[in-house]
């Protein structure tokens, strides 16, 4: 391949990658200030897991990352508590796939929804 062609392909690729990064919103969190650094690191791992699980399991109905929507519903703490209680008592009105989800996964999603900065 000619050197100019290689440079052109590389340049176009880099522009595309940078454009993709620029259009993705970084999620910010309201982390308690008095939390120790080690605890913050553990919490961030849990929050990132919650984001991934939310994308995988919840966006079909709550549309945050699909179909061009880039907003997360602002669930209240009360709504999240009720949902978790429904999960624990296996309420049939709850989503069927959530009943199969481990509690740790549901907790990660709930923590993500609870601590993310609201838009």
N, C-alpha and C positions, 0 to 999 in steps of 0.2 A: 504494500500500500504506500502511496506517495506521502511524504512528510506533511504536506499541506492538508491532505485529506484526513490524516490521523489527527492533526491539530483541530480541524473543523469538527470531527466526530467527538473528540474529547471535550471541546468547548460546548457543543450542543448538549452533551450528556450532563456536564456540570451545571449548565443553566437550568436544565430540567430538574435536576436533584435539588438545587437551591430553591427553585420555585415551589417544589413539593414541600420542602421544610418551612418555607415562609407562610404557606397557606394553612398549615396545621397549627391550631391553637394549643398552647401549652397550658395544661391544667395547673392551677395554683390552689394551694390548700391553706386553711386557717389552722396552723399547727400551734398548740399551746406553747407559749414562750418559756415556761419553766421546765419544759421537758429536757432531760439529759440528752446529750448528743447521740449516745448509743441507742437510746430509746427512740429518738427522732429517725435514725437510720432504719431501725426495725419497723417503725410506723410507715416510713416511705415505701418500704418493700411491700407491706400489707396494702397500702393505698394503690400502688401500681398493679398489684394482683387484683384488687377490686375493680380498677378501670378495665383490665383485660376481661374479667368475668362479666362485667356489665356489658361491654361491647358484644361478647359472645352470647349472653343469655337474655339480656333485657331490651336491647335496641329494637327488636321486632315490634314491641308495643310502645316503648318509651322513646323511640327514634332519635337518640342523641347523635350517633355516629353514622347513620344510614340515610340514604335518600337526600343528601345535601344538607340535612339538618345538623347544626353544630351547637345545639343547646341541650342542657340537661334539665329535666323538670326539677323545680325547686320543691322537693319533698320536705315537709316539716319533720321535726324530730318525732312528733306525735304519730304522723303517718308511718314513719319507719318503725316505731315501736309496735304499732298495731300490726303491721305486716309481719314483723318478727314473731309476735305472739300467735298470729294465724299459722305461721310455719311450725311453731313448737307444738300446737295442738292438732296439727295436720288438717286444718280447715279445708274442706273440699272446694271452697270458692277461690283458694289460692292457686297460683299457676302450677300446673302438674309437674313441670320439670324442676321447679324449686323444691318440691317434696323429695326429690331424689338427690338434691344438692347437699353436700356436707355443711354442717353448721358453720365451720370455719370459713367456707367460701361465701356463705350468705353474710357472715360478719364482715368479711373484707369488702363486699359490695356496699353494705350499710355504712361502714366507716368511710369509704370513698364518698358516698353521697352526703354524709354528715359533715365531713371536713373540707370538702372542696369549696372554694370561694364561689359564692352565688353570682350569677351574671346580672 
